[in-house]
Amino acid sequence: MGCGIVAIGASWGGVHAVSAVLGGLPGHLPVPIVIAQHRGEEGPTGLAATLGRRTAIPVVEAIDKDVLEPARAYLAPPGYHLLVERGGVSLSTDEPERYSRPSIDVLFDSVADAYGDEAVGVILTGASDDGAAGLERIRRYGGITVVQEPGTAERRTMPDAALRLSGAHRILTLDEIAPFLVKVCGTA
């Protein structure tokens, strides 16, 4: 069990939560980060820039066929599922999953398939159960699973759903997640 990629899923309250996690990471993390943040079909625009101002890691909106680079975060664009292949990403306009596109489950399923026991999945705040099944798949494939402590989430529905379905290797507050990721993923 190593660390080849970090996948983060968030919904309601996620901009703050994702910012807190990314803000605690060094700019030389040796793995890529992929993020599905629920935000509807239209946007808001500028979310990657907003997140990028709060971290040493560049945050970009993913483009179809991007090559994954270490120490870089790829955000699912509004209206697209983000899928990971070993070393790259693709975008899809397939039907919404759990009423969401981007869907956290779709992202996490693809991460589990591509990276297996080298995947790290992180579920943050949210008001749906999207991500619970994907996190369970990452765990089943031997990856590491992290869930935000539900009592600290702006909306605890998503963390609670993830814990009910699969549990987690770690249940952590926002301030504890980045140091844990640095510990398991190392630094370059």
Secondary structure, DSSP 8 states (H G I E B T S, - for coil): ---SEEEEEE-TTHHHHHHHHHHTS-TT-SS-EEEEE--TTT--TTHHHHHHTT-SS-EEE--TT-B--TT-EEE--TT-EEEEETTEEEEE----BTTBSS-HHHHHHHHHHHHGGGEEEEE---SS-TTHHHHHHHHHTT-EEEEE-GGGSSS-HHHHHHHHHH--SEEE-HHHHHHHHHHHH---
